[in-house]
């Protein structure tokens, strides 16, 4: 099996052959058409071989292993206990009632003229 760089050199040679045969075909030589197709076919097969070699070389490379993340377990935080609301004394209740029952002063209406 050839190396990747050698495979590329072979492909370049095939491409040069295709260019040469196409120039002669454009010049009017019908006999160069099968040679151009043959060169293109060899270019195709060598490119497929190169693709296979690339895949094999990648598979043979060592794989980096990921380090596993450490799971840190935090201790549960205690929930704060609610503080009891103080119950109002009867005097405070009376003051609240008075404050809520006070009537609002009536507003003066503006006269429109």
PyMOL CGO cylinders between C-alpha atoms (Angstrom):
from pymol import cmd
from pymol.cgo import CYLINDER

trace = [
    CYLINDER, 0.00, 0.00, 0.00, 1.33, 3.41, -0.92, 0.3, 1, 1, 1, 1, 1, 1,
    CYLINDER, 1.33, 3.41, -0.92, 1.50, 6.36, 1.41, 0.3, 1, 1, 1, 1, 1, 1,
    CYLINDER, 1.50, 6.36, 1.41, -0.94, 9.23, 1.23, 0.3, 1, 1, 1, 1, 1, 1,
    CYLINDER, -0.94, 9.23, 1.23, 1.56, 11.60, -0.41, 0.3, 1, 1, 1, 1, 1, 1,
    CYLINDER, 1.56, 11.60, -0.41, 2.49, 8.98, -3.02, 0.3, 1, 1, 1, 1, 1, 1,
    CYLINDER, 2.49, 8.98, -3.02, -1.19, 8.44, -3.77, 0.3, 1, 1, 1, 1, 1, 1,
    CYLINDER, -1.19, 8.44, -3.77, -1.62, 12.19, -4.36, 0.3, 1, 1, 1, 1, 1, 1,
    CYLINDER, -1.62, 12.19, -4.36, 1.33, 12.20, -6.78, 0.3, 1, 1, 1, 1, 1, 1,
    CYLINDER, 1.33, 12.20, -6.78, -0.29, 9.38, -8.77, 0.3, 1, 1, 1, 1, 1, 1,
    CYLINDER, -0.29, 9.38, -8.77, -3.52, 11.35, -8.90, 0.3, 1, 1, 1, 1, 1, 1,
    CYLINDER, -3.52, 11.35, -8.90, -1.67, 14.42, -10.18, 0.3, 1, 1, 1, 1, 1, 1,
    CYLINDER, -1.67, 14.42, -10.18, -0.12, 12.35, -12.96, 0.3, 1, 1, 1, 1, 1, 1,
    CYLINDER, -0.12, 12.35, -12.96, -3.55, 11.01, -13.93, 0.3, 1, 1, 1, 1, 1, 1,
    CYLINDER, -3.55, 11.01, -13.93, -4.92, 14.55, -14.00, 0.3, 1, 1, 1, 1, 1, 1,
    CYLINDER, -4.92, 14.55, -14.00, -2.07, 15.71, -16.24, 0.3, 1, 1, 1, 1, 1, 1,
    CYLINDER, -2.07, 15.71, -16.24, -2.83, 12.80, -18.62, 0.3, 1, 1, 1, 1, 1, 1,
    CYLINDER, -2.83, 12.80, -18.62, -6.49, 13.85, -18.70, 0.3, 1, 1, 1, 1, 1, 1,
    CYLINDER, -6.49, 13.85, -18.70, -5.53, 17.45, -19.53, 0.3, 1, 1, 1, 1, 1, 1,
    CYLINDER, -5.53, 17.45, -19.53, -3.20, 16.32, -22.32, 0.3, 1, 1, 1, 1, 1, 1,
    CYLINDER, -3.20, 16.32, -22.32, -5.83, 14.03, -23.87, 0.3, 1, 1, 1, 1, 1, 1,
    CYLINDER, -5.83, 14.03, -23.87, -8.54, 16.70, -23.64, 0.3, 1, 1, 1, 1, 1, 1,
    CYLINDER, -8.54, 16.70, -23.64, -6.33, 19.22, -25.43, 0.3, 1, 1, 1, 1, 1, 1,
    CYLINDER, -6.33, 19.22, -25.43, -5.75, 16.75, -28.24, 0.3, 1, 1, 1, 1, 1, 1,
    CYLINDER, -5.75, 16.75, -28.24, -9.50, 16.00, -28.33, 0.3, 1, 1, 1, 1, 1, 1,
    CYLINDER, -9.50, 16.00, -28.33, -10.26, 19.70, -28.65, 0.3, 1, 1, 1, 1, 1, 1,
    CYLINDER, -10.26, 19.70, -28.65, -7.69, 19.83, -31.44, 0.3, 1, 1, 1, 1, 1, 1,
    CYLINDER, -7.69, 19.83, -31.44, -9.81, 17.40, -33.42, 0.3, 1, 1, 1, 1, 1, 1,
    CYLINDER, -9.81, 17.40, -33.42, -8.33, 13.95, -32.59, 0.3, 1, 1, 1, 1, 1, 1,
    CYLINDER, -8.33, 13.95, -32.59, -11.22, 11.57, -31.94, 0.3, 1, 1, 1, 1, 1, 1,
    CYLINDER, -11.22, 11.57, -31.94, -8.89, 8.78, -30.84, 0.3, 1, 1, 1, 1, 1, 1,
    CYLINDER, -8.89, 8.78, -30.84, -7.92, 10.70, -27.68, 0.3, 1, 1, 1, 1, 1, 1,
    CYLINDER, -7.92, 10.70, -27.68, -11.45, 10.46, -26.22, 0.3, 1, 1, 1, 1, 1, 1,
    CYLINDER, -11.45, 10.46, -26.22, -11.11, 6.85, -24.95, 0.3, 1, 1, 1, 1, 1, 1,
    CYLINDER, -11.11, 6.85, -24.95, -7.69, 7.64, -23.48, 0.3, 1, 1, 1, 1, 1, 1,
    CYLINDER, -7.69, 7.64, -23.48, -9.15, 10.68, -21.65, 0.3, 1, 1, 1, 1, 1, 1,
    CYLINDER, -9.15, 10.68, -21.65, -11.98, 8.55, -20.26, 0.3, 1, 1, 1, 1, 1, 1,
    CYLINDER, -11.98, 8.55, -20.26, -9.47, 5.89, -19.21, 0.3, 1, 1, 1, 1, 1, 1,
    CYLINDER, -9.47, 5.89, -19.21, -7.38, 8.49, -17.39, 0.3, 1, 1, 1, 1, 1, 1,
    CYLINDER, -7.38, 8.49, -17.39, -10.47, 9.86, -15.67, 0.3, 1, 1, 1, 1, 1, 1,
    CYLINDER, -10.47, 9.86, -15.67, -11.46, 6.36, -14.56, 0.3, 1, 1, 1, 1, 1, 1,
    CYLINDER, -11.46, 6.36, -14.56, -8.01, 5.74, -13.09, 0.3, 1, 1, 1, 1, 1, 1,
    CYLINDER, -8.01, 5.74, -13.09, -8.23, 9.14, -11.34, 0.3, 1, 1, 1, 1, 1, 1,
    CYLINDER, -8.23, 9.14, -11.34, -11.56, 8.08, -9.85, 0.3, 1, 1, 1, 1, 1, 1,
    CYLINDER, -11.56, 8.08, -9.85, -10.27, 4.74, -8.59, 0.3, 1, 1, 1, 1, 1, 1,
    CYLINDER, -10.27, 4.74, -8.59, -7.16, 6.30, -7.08, 0.3, 1, 1, 1, 1, 1, 1,
    CYLINDER, -7.16, 6.30, -7.08, -9.27, 8.94, -5.31, 0.3, 1, 1, 1, 1, 1, 1,
    CYLINDER, -9.27, 8.94, -5.31, -11.48, 6.23, -3.80, 0.3, 1, 1, 1, 1, 1, 1,
    CYLINDER, -11.48, 6.23, -3.80, -8.37, 4.35, -2.68, 0.3, 1, 1, 1, 1, 1, 1,
    CYLINDER, -8.37, 4.35, -2.68, -7.04, 7.56, -1.12, 0.3, 1, 1, 1, 1, 1, 1,
    CYLINDER, -7.04, 7.56, -1.12, -10.30, 8.06, 0.76, 0.3, 1, 1, 1, 1, 1, 1,
    CYLINDER, -10.30, 8.06, 0.76, -10.07, 4.52, 2.18, 0.3, 1, 1, 1, 1, 1, 1,
    CYLINDER, -10.07, 4.52, 2.18, -6.47, 5.10, 3.24, 0.3, 1, 1, 1, 1, 1, 1,
    CYLINDER, -6.47, 5.10, 3.24, -7.43, 8.33, 4.99, 0.3, 1, 1, 1, 1, 1, 1,
    CYLINDER, -7.43, 8.33, 4.99, -10.19, 6.57, 6.94, 0.3, 1, 1, 1, 1, 1, 1,
    CYLINDER, -10.19, 6.57, 6.94, -7.82, 3.75, 7.93, 0.3, 1, 1, 1, 1, 1, 1,
    CYLINDER, -7.82, 3.75, 7.93, -5.13, 6.18, 9.06, 0.3, 1, 1, 1, 1, 1, 1,
    CYLINDER, -5.13, 6.18, 9.06, -7.62, 8.12, 11.17, 0.3, 1, 1, 1, 1, 1, 1,
    CYLINDER, -7.62, 8.12, 11.17, -8.88, 4.91, 12.78, 0.3, 1, 1, 1, 1, 1, 1,
    CYLINDER, -8.88, 4.91, 12.78, -5.34, 3.87, 13.66, 0.3, 1, 1, 1, 1, 1, 1,
    CYLINDER, -5.34, 3.87, 13.66, -4.65, 7.12, 15.51, 0.3, 1, 1, 1, 1, 1, 1,
    CYLINDER, -4.65, 7.12, 15.51, -4.90, 7.02, 19.31, 0.3, 1, 1, 1, 1, 1, 1,
    CYLINDER, -4.90, 7.02, 19.31, -8.08, 8.34, 20.81, 0.3, 1, 1, 1, 1, 1, 1,
    CYLINDER, -8.08, 8.34, 20.81, -7.97, 10.96, 23.51, 0.3, 1, 1, 1, 1, 1, 1,
    CYLINDER, -7.97, 10.96, 23.51, -9.92, 9.85, 26.53, 0.3, 1, 1, 1, 1, 1, 1,
    CYLINDER, -9.92, 9.85, 26.53, -12.07, 12.35, 28.26, 0.3, 1, 1, 1, 1, 1, 1,
    CYLINDER, -12.07, 12.35, 28.26, -11.67, 12.69, 31.95, 0.3, 1, 1, 1, 1, 1, 1,
    CYLINDER, -11.67, 12.69, 31.95, -14.80, 11.97, 33.86, 0.3, 1, 1, 1, 1, 1, 1,
    CYLINDER, -14.80, 11.97, 33.86, -16.30, 14.83, 35.77, 0.3, 1, 1, 1, 1, 1, 1,
    CYLINDER, -16.30, 14.83, 35.77, -16.40, 14.37, 39.49, 0.3, 1, 1, 1, 1, 1, 1,
    CYLINDER, -16.40, 14.37, 39.49, -19.83, 14.61, 40.98, 0.3, 1, 1, 1, 1, 1, 1,
    CYLINDER, -19.83, 14.61, 40.98, -19.75, 16.81, 44.04, 0.3, 1, 1, 1, 1, 1, 1,
    CYLINDER, -19.75, 16.81, 44.04, -22.59, 16.19, 46.46, 0.3, 1, 1, 1, 1, 1, 1,
    CYLINDER, -22.59, 16.19, 46.46, -23.35, 19.22, 48.56, 0.3, 1, 1, 1, 1, 1, 1,
    CYLINDER, -23.35, 19.22, 48.56, -24.88, 18.71, 51.97, 0.3, 1, 1, 1, 1, 1, 1,
    CYLINDER, -24.88, 18.71, 51.97, -28.49, 19.81, 52.11, 0.3, 1, 1, 1, 1, 1, 1,
    CYLINDER, -28.49, 19.81, 52.11, -29.00, 23.27, 53.52, 0.3, 1, 1, 1, 1, 1, 1,
    CYLINDER, -29.00, 23.27, 53.52, -31.44, 23.42, 56.42, 0.3, 1, 1, 1, 1, 1, 1,
    CYLINDER, -31.44, 23.42, 56.42, -34.63, 25.30, 55.71, 0.3, 1, 1, 1, 1, 1, 1,
    CYLINDER, -34.63, 25.30, 55.71, -35.19, 28.22, 58.05, 0.3, 1, 1, 1, 1, 1, 1,
    CYLINDER, -35.19, 28.22, 58.05, -38.12, 27.85, 60.38, 0.3, 1, 1, 1, 1, 1, 1,
    CYLINDER, -38.12, 27.85, 60.38, -40.70, 30.58, 60.01, 0.3, 1, 1, 1, 1, 1, 1,
    CYLINDER, -40.70, 30.58, 60.01, -40.98, 32.94, 62.94, 0.3, 1, 1, 1, 1, 1, 1,
    CYLINDER, -40.98, 32.94, 62.94, -44.48, 33.10, 64.40, 0.3, 1, 1, 1, 1, 1, 1,
    CYLINDER, -44.48, 33.10, 64.40, -46.31, 36.36, 63.88, 0.3, 1, 1, 1, 1, 1, 1,
    CYLINDER, -46.31, 36.36, 63.88, -47.24, 38.05, 67.14, 0.3, 1, 1, 1, 1, 1, 1,
    CYLINDER, -47.24, 38.05, 67.14, -50.93, 38.12, 67.91, 0.3, 1, 1, 1, 1, 1, 1,
    CYLINDER, -50.93, 38.12, 67.91, -52.25, 41.65, 68.31, 0.3, 1, 1, 1, 1, 1, 1,
    CYLINDER, -52.25, 41.65, 68.31, -53.49, 42.75, 71.70, 0.3, 1, 1, 1, 1, 1, 1,
    CYLINDER, -53.49, 42.75, 71.70, -57.09, 43.91, 72.05, 0.3, 1, 1, 1, 1, 1, 1,
    CYLINDER, -57.09, 43.91, 72.05, -55.90, 47.53, 72.18, 0.3, 1, 1, 1, 1, 1, 1,
    CYLINDER, -55.90, 47.53, 72.18, -54.03, 47.14, 68.88, 0.3, 1, 1, 1, 1, 1, 1,
    CYLINDER, -54.03, 47.14, 68.88, -57.09, 45.55, 67.29, 0.3, 1, 1, 1, 1, 1, 1,
    CYLINDER, -57.09, 45.55, 67.29, -59.26, 48.52, 68.28, 0.3, 1, 1, 1, 1, 1, 1,
    CYLINDER, -59.26, 48.52, 68.28, -56.72, 50.97, 66.82, 0.3, 1, 1, 1, 1, 1, 1,
    CYLINDER, -56.72, 50.97, 66.82, -56.66, 49.04, 63.53, 0.3, 1, 1, 1, 1, 1, 1,
    CYLINDER, -56.66, 49.04, 63.53, -60.44, 49.08, 63.33, 0.3, 1, 1, 1, 1, 1, 1,
    CYLINDER, -60.44, 49.08, 63.33, -60.52, 52.82, 63.94, 0.3, 1, 1, 1, 1, 1, 1,
    CYLINDER, -60.52, 52.82, 63.94, -57.90, 53.41, 61.26, 0.3, 1, 1, 1, 1, 1, 1,
    CYLINDER, -57.90, 53.41, 61.26, -59.76, 51.32, 58.70, 0.3, 1, 1, 1, 1, 1, 1,
    CYLINDER, -59.76, 51.32, 58.70, -63.18, 52.84, 59.45, 0.3, 1, 1, 1, 1, 1, 1,
    CYLINDER, -63.18, 52.84, 59.45, -62.10, 56.46, 59.15, 0.3, 1, 1, 1, 1, 1, 1,
    CYLINDER, -62.10, 56.46, 59.15, -64.00, 58.14, 56.42, 0.3, 1, 1, 1, 1, 1, 1,
    CYLINDER, -64.00, 58.14, 56.42, -62.12, 59.83, 53.66, 0.3, 1, 1, 1, 1, 1, 1,
    CYLINDER, -62.12, 59.83, 53.66, -62.67, 63.54, 53.35, 0.3, 1, 1, 1, 1, 1, 1,
    CYLINDER, -62.67, 63.54, 53.35, -64.84, 64.39, 50.39, 0.3, 1, 1, 1, 1, 1, 1,
    CYLINDER, -64.84, 64.39, 50.39, -62.99, 66.06, 47.57, 0.3, 1, 1, 1, 1, 1, 1,
    CYLINDER, -62.99, 66.06, 47.57, -64.02, 69.36, 46.23, 0.3, 1, 1, 1, 1, 1, 1,
    CYLINDER, -64.02, 69.36, 46.23, -65.42, 69.18, 42.77, 0.3, 1, 1, 1, 1, 1, 1,
    CYLINDER, -65.42, 69.18, 42.77, -63.92, 71.47, 40.21, 0.3, 1, 1, 1, 1, 1, 1,
    CYLINDER, -63.92, 71.47, 40.21, -66.42, 73.52, 38.41, 0.3, 1, 1, 1, 1, 1, 1,
    CYLINDER, -66.42, 73.52, 38.41, -66.10, 73.55, 34.70, 0.3, 1, 1, 1, 1, 1, 1,
    CYLINDER, -66.10, 73.55, 34.70, -66.90, 76.87, 33.10, 0.3, 1, 1, 1, 1, 1, 1,
]
cmd.load_cgo(trace, "trace")
